[in-house]
Amino acid sequence: MIAVFLLGGLVLEYTRLGRYAYAIGGNETASVLSGIGVRADKTIICTLSG
């Protein structure tokens, strides 16, 4: 379980998907306006978390 938490933290900290996840979670409208593909990234995030 600790390894999964560490891996998740590393993904959020050092990958594009992690940065986008923080951006989408902070303000989805601003993410859309900044050019992030919110729909595709939300699908990937939900798939990985499931």
Helices and strands as residue ranges (DSSP letters): H 2-14, H 16-26, H 28-33, H 38-49
